[in-house]
Amino acid sequence: MKSLKLRSSLAALLLAGQTLLAQHGHLNAGATGKNQNDQLVWANGAAFATNSGYVQDMPLSVNPANRFFGYYNSGPSLTALVATNGGSALGSFLRAEIVSVTGPAGGMFGFWEGEDFGGGSSPTFSIPTGSSGVSFRFDLSDGSLGAGLPGQDPFGHIHGRRFTTTMEGLYTVGFRVLDTSMNGAGGGPIHTASEVLFMNFSAVVPEPSTLALCGIALTAGGFTLWRKRRL
C-alpha cells in the first residue's frame, strides 16, 4: 500500500513538473474559404481566447547562457496552415499583427524572432502595456519556401520564436492575422483580416517550494527509470 501511494505521489509530482516545464501550443491561422475577400481566421483561436480560461504561463529565465535571460518568456507558436488543410488561398501571405497590450504599469511585451531568421539577444520589438490601436507585425507564412508568390502555399511554421515580458503580472494581448500578398484583385490581398483574438499571458515567479517539488519529482522519476533498467 505504501509503495502504491508513493508511486501515485511521484506521478502527481511529475505531472506538475511537466506542466510547469513543458507548456507549449500552436495557434493556427487559416481562412473561411479560398475566394477573393474570404476572411482569415484563427482556426483554433477559441481554445486560446480569454473567455476560454486559457492562460499562457511565462516562467522567468534565470540561466545567464539563455538569450531570454532576465525575461519572463514563453510561446505559443503561431503558424499558417497549409492551403489543403484549413489554410488560406494559394498565393496569399499571412502575417500576425499585435494590436493591443494591457498589463502591469511599466511592463513591456516583446516578440523575439528565431535566431535562424535574424533574432538576437534582445526583442525584435517591444510594446508598452496600455498600448491600443498599434500595429506590430511578423510573418506567419514562410517566405523561404516561396510563400507569397502566385500559386504558392501560404504555409508557415517558423521555430525559435518567443514572447517575453519584463514584469510579473497578467498581460492580455490582441492578435490579428492579415494577408499582405499582392495576388488578389487589383494587385491587393486575397483575404480580409481576421477578428482580433485576445489572449492572456501570466508572468509569475514560481514559488521555491514548487520548484523543489518539481526537482524531487524529476529526480525520483529518473531514479525509477534507472532502477527498472538495472533490474
C-alpha positions in Angstrom: 0.0 0.0 0.0 2.8 2.4 0.9 4.5 1.6 -2.4 1.3 2.4 -4.3 0.9 5.7 -2.5 4.5 6.6 -3.2 4.1 5.8 -6.9 0.9 7.9 -7.1 2.6 10.8 -5.3 5.5 10.7 -7.7 3.2 10.5 -10.7 1.4 13.6 -9.5 4.6 15.5 -8.9 5.9 14.5 -12.3 2.8 15.8 -14.0 3.1 19.1 -12.1 6.7 19.3 -13.3 5.8 18.6 -16.9 3.0 21.3 -16.7 5.5 23.9 -15.5 8.4 23.0 -17.7 6.8 22.0 -21.0 3.8 24.1 -21.7 3.5 24.5 -25.5 0.9 25.1 -28.1 0.2 26.2 -31.6 -2.1 29.0 -32.6 -3.0 28.3 -36.2 -4.1 30.8 -38.9 -6.4 29.8 -41.7 -9.4 31.2 -43.7 -13.1 30.7 -44.2 -12.6 29.9 -47.9 -10.2 30.3 -50.8 -12.1 33.1 -52.7 -11.4 36.8 -53.0 -12.4 38.6 -49.8 -12.9 35.4 -47.8 -12.0 36.3 -44.2 -8.9 35.0 -42.4 -9.5 33.3 -39.0 -7.6 31.9 -36.1 -8.6 28.3 -36.8 -8.2 27.1 -33.2 -8.5 30.5 -31.6 -11.4 29.6 -29.3 -9.0 27.4 -27.3 -6.7 30.3 -26.6 -9.2 33.2 -26.1 -9.5 34.9 -22.8 -13.1 33.6 -22.3 -11.8 30.0 -22.7 -9.9 30.2 -19.4 -6.6 29.6 -21.2 -3.6 31.4 -19.7 -0.1 31.1 -21.3 2.4 30.7 -18.4 5.6 32.7 -18.8 8.4 31.5 -16.5 11.3 33.7 -15.7 14.6 32.7 -17.4 17.4 32.5 -14.8 20.0 31.0 -17.0 22.7 33.6 -18.0 23.5 31.5 -21.1 19.9 31.7 -22.4 19.2 34.6 -24.7 16.0 35.3 -22.8 17.9 35.7 -19.5 16.1 38.0 -17.2 12.8 37.9 -19.1 9.6 36.1 -18.5 9.1 34.1 -21.7 7.0 31.5 -23.5 5.2 30.5 -26.7 2.7 29.7 -28.2 4.0 29.2 -31.7 1.9 31.0 -34.3 1.6 29.1 -37.6 -0.1 29.4 -41.0 -2.0 26.3 -42.0 -1.4 24.6 -45.4 -3.9 25.5 -48.1 -5.3 22.0 -48.3 -5.9 21.7 -44.5 -7.9 24.8 -43.5 -5.4 27.3 -44.7 -5.8 30.4 -46.9 -5.7 30.6 -50.7 -2.7 29.8 -52.8 -0.7 33.0 -53.3 -1.8 34.5 -50.0 0.9 35.6 -47.5 -0.1 35.7 -43.8 1.3 37.9 -41.1 0.4 38.2 -37.5 -0.3 41.6 -36.0 -0.3 42.6 -32.4 -2.8 45.4 -32.0 -3.1 45.9 -28.2 -1.3 45.0 -24.9 -2.6 45.5 -21.4 -0.8 44.6 -18.2 1.2 45.9 -15.2 2.0 49.6 -15.5 5.6 50.0 -16.9 5.6 46.5 -18.4 6.8 45.7 -21.9 5.5 42.8 -24.1 8.2 41.6 -26.6 8.4 39.4 -29.7 11.7 37.6 -30.5 12.4 36.4 -33.9 14.1 33.0 -34.2 17.9 33.0 -34.4 17.8 31.4 -37.8 15.8 34.4 -39.0 18.0 37.1 -37.6 16.8 37.1 -33.9 19.4 38.2 -31.4 19.8 38.9 -27.7 17.1 41.5 -27.5 13.5 41.6 -28.6 12.7 42.2 -32.3 10.1 44.7 -31.0 8.7 45.6 -27.6 5.2 47.1 -26.9 4.4 49.1 -23.7 1.4 48.0 -21.7 -1.6 50.2 -22.2 -1.0 50.3 -26.0 -4.0 50.0 -28.3 -4.6 50.7 -31.9 -1.0 49.7 -32.6 0.5 47.6 -35.4 3.4 45.3 -34.8 3.7 42.5 -37.4 5.7 39.4 -38.0 5.4 36.7 -40.8 3.5 33.5 -40.4 3.9 32.2 -44.0 7.4 31.1 -44.7 8.8 33.2 -47.5 11.9 31.0 -47.7 9.5 28.3 -49.0 8.2 30.6 -51.7 5.1 31.7 -49.8 3.6 34.8 -51.2 4.4 34.1 -54.8 1.4 33.4 -57.2 0.1 29.9 -56.7 2.3 29.1 -53.7 1.1 27.6 -50.5 0.8 30.1 -47.5 2.1 27.5 -45.1 4.5 28.6 -42.3 5.7 27.0 -39.1 8.8 29.0 -38.0 10.6 27.8 -34.9 12.7 29.6 -32.3 10.4 32.5 -31.7 9.3 33.7 -28.3 7.2 36.2 -26.5 8.6 38.0 -23.4 7.5 40.4 -20.6 9.6 42.5 -18.3 7.5 42.5 -15.2 5.5 40.0 -13.2 1.7 40.0 -13.7 -1.1 39.2 -16.1 -1.0 40.5 -19.7 -3.7 40.5 -22.3 -2.6 40.7 -25.9 -4.7 41.3 -29.0 -3.7 39.3 -32.1 -5.0 39.6 -35.7 -3.9 37.9 -38.9 -3.6 39.7 -42.2 -3.0 38.7 -45.8 -0.2 41.1 -47.2 0.1 39.4 -50.6 -0.5 41.3 -53.8 -2.1 38.4 -55.7 -5.7 39.4 -55.2 -8.0 41.7 -57.2 -6.3 44.9 -58.3 -2.9 43.8 -57.0 -4.1 43.7 -53.4 -4.6 40.9 -50.9 -6.8 37.9 -51.5 -8.3 37.7 -47.9 -9.7 40.2 -45.5 -8.2 40.5 -42.0 -9.4 38.2 -39.1 -11.1 39.4 -36.0 -8.9 40.3 -33.1 -8.1 37.4 -30.7 -7.4 38.4 -27.1 -5.1 36.0 -25.2 -3.8 36.0 -21.6 -0.2 35.6 -20.6 0.8 35.1 -17.0 4.4 36.2 -15.9 4.9 34.7 -12.5 8.0 33.7 -10.5 7.4 30.1 -9.3 7.4 29.5 -5.5 10.6 27.9 -4.3 8.6 25.0 -2.8 7.1 24.4 -6.3 10.5 24.3 -7.9 11.8 22.0 -5.2 8.8 19.6 -5.7 9.4 19.6 -9.5 13.1 18.8 -8.9 12.2 16.0 -6.5 9.7 14.6 -9.0 12.1 14.7 -11.9 14.9 13.2 -9.8 12.6 10.5 -8.5 11.3 9.8 -12.0 14.8 9.4 -13.3 15.7 7.1 -10.4 12.7 4.9 -11.1 13.7 4.5 -14.8 17.3 3.8 -13.8 16.2 1.1 -11.3 14.0 -0.5 -13.9 16.9 -0.7 -16.3 19.1 -2.2 -13.6 16.5 -4.8 -12.8 
